[in-house]
Amino acid sequence: MTATNLSYGAPGAMIEQAAGVFGTHMTRNTAMRYLTGDMPKGTAGAAATIRKQTTPHKPIVRCQDLSKGKGDEITFHLLNPMGAEPIMGSEYAEGKGTAMSLSEDRLRVNQARFPIDLGNTMTGIRSPIDFRAMGRPMAQSLMDSYIDQSLHVHMAGARGYHHNIEWRIPTDVSARFPAIMVNRVKAPTKNRHYIVDGGNGIKPFTVAGGEVDLTTTDLFKIDTIDGVRSTIEQIALPPPPVIFESDKMGSDSPLRVLLVSPAQFNGYATDPTFRTYQANAMARSNGNPLFMGQDTILWNGLLIVKMMRPIRFYAGDTIKYCASNTSETESSCIVPASFGTTYAVDRSILLGGQAVAEAMAAHQDSSMPFFWSEEKLDHGDKIELLIGAIRGVSKIRFAVDQGNGDKHFTDYGVTVIDSTVPIIGARQ
């Protein structure tokens, strides 16, 4: 339902418009939507349905808690990783069952609002367009991009310093950054942070002389994908595969999703085998739009998807990292000054199931996460439109027992890989 179908102040306008913008958001054609699971159905999903929590087999786990409880926190129930050994032969098994356990992960929600000035009486007379008719899709676009970008930043564990008019989220030097992100942006855990190692695949994130250990030749190429797959298959507790409902090969040939920057993706596009990798994705799509775009390729168990905005660090910029497996304390290094204005560091994001949690809460008037209003100002001369949403995002992290009493902090469903990229000029 569009804004022009209801007159100002019409009964039910708030709920109908809020339902309209919420429905439009939930069906938007973006990668983040297709990386979020559907709400569970039937008796098998009964417990999750009570809390409106989506499947854990997608990178984004959403809890749509519309209860009227007090407070601004929502609780997620997450199935912990577990280890066990079989009971063999006639050995007594009763009472030796390995307990399943759920972790409670809390994250805060807050309202985000975009007000739009629709002009005044004279604007309507002088302008060739109807500002009120254009206001709703403009507001919807602003909110959708803010939500997608907040998911992207939490996955990456950093905002980076690329900035232009398309960004709804400021860099972390802005005093408003913590409030806009709602929950703390967590730097990658030590066991989930890698850098490209020239022609040798990837290696754990390392620092040399206070600078990230990257050179201008450490580019993310097609051949690097093989190194990524090899590393991920050999580490303890790798990110779980992503299961798409329409993927008939999901069980026999599991996938993970690699989000890359435009500069990283363009490096693949010059490879002679690029068209083959595009065809691989199309062949496995089974109607899933995430597989079918020109900016998606499939190789060696990785569905590689180009994101429109990079998580980028320029020469001299700070990169935060965790120096210890057993601590969440964050350290800092910088991008080498020698990168100048011709090279930067871009972050790719390898996603499995349960990478980030997204919580939504109900607005008091619309009884749903999105809300909408129009207000006449200055004795009816001016009109202002507002779209809002109540939500929050946080990366899912476990303290995983390694079997020797040590617990390693682990970003369960997300791994990041930093690489060098050529750039076309100074920061923007």
Phi, psi and omega in degrees: 000129182266165184297332184283351181275349179235134177286159179302129177079010181296142178302134179080003184299320183299310184291317182294317179292320178298318177297323180295313182289327178293315179296320178297318179297316184291342181247016182294151183266072178227161181300321183297326178295317184284349176265005178253134182288156174286156175296140182296151182231154174076182184293331180296333181253020187299314183297318180290326181297325179305319180263002182054050181254132185280172182301144177279002184271002174248159181298325182256116177259118184251135173244114180257081183270104183261017179289165183262024181297157181279158177101168183242024177244146176236141181259130172256143174252116187240132180286122182287147169299150181217149176240149180199157174240148183288155170269123190256150173056228183266010179301139184294121185258334185300134178083000182252018181296140176281122185287136170276147181219149177248140172260142174263124178243121181257140172219153182274151171242155176208158179275138173244133184228141174239106174273143180235126177280116182267010176088194183227189183302315182288329175301315180298327180285319187276333188275142177281354181241160177269102184297327181292321179292327181278341187295317184296309179297328177294315179296318179300318180297318179298315182292317180300315182291324176299315182295314179298318181292323178294323174297315181300314183293317179295321176300314184289336185074017179191152175272330187074185187233007168293132184208127173210188187296342182282343181278132174264347183248125178288167175289169185286359173280347178282139177295340182273350185304310182301319181293320181293326179278346176069301178251156183301133173278115188266123174300152183302143173292159185302322183276007178231023184230120184228163171230155177288137183246068179053235179266013184252024179085230181230162178217161178304148180302125181228156182235139178230115179062034179082001179244150175298140187278064177233146174240175182290354178261358182273068183267150179271104182248173179305319181297335180295332182302321179298321177293324177296311181299316181297317180294313183298325181285345183256346180280160177286137177050063179294161176306131182295149179301155175268132180247114176266137184303325185270358186274103183290341181260010186302325182280319184278331182223077187295153183240154162234161185249131178246113176271128182233159179282164177303320180294321178293317181294321181295335175294329177285326190297339179273354180287138182300336183267006185304315182296328178295319181291327173296317180296324177302315180295316180297320182295331183263001189297317184049038177089355180284118184299335181298329182275344198259353183284164177291343182257032179224134174226160181230124177206131172054044175081007179242123173270111188260120186236130178278128172267149188282338180236136182275151163269100194236143176236124181269171179308127180089349180286156181271135171244127179266144181209164177258121184277344183232144175290332188260015181217146174266005179300132184260135175251172183227145169222178181234162173283136182307135178298334181295346177293335177054224180252014182250343179223155175213179176246122175251149182251123170265156188231115179266120187249136167241197176290150177058054178276310179225156176251134176240123181249142176232143180232166187269135172285147186296333182265318184271342184060027175212167187296329181264148174218165194208142175206157170229137181230135171271136182236164175052055177058036175087000182286328186238153178229135175236133179254148178219134171245141181217162176212146177247112186197173175198157182226145174209144177289141181274124185225133176246152164263103191265126177291124182273002179096352179241016180095342177278139175247122180262125174294130189222120169288101197302310188248013184218135176231140180245149181227117180266139178218162174280143174224143172286141179237165188262006179164191182296168181306152176228000000 
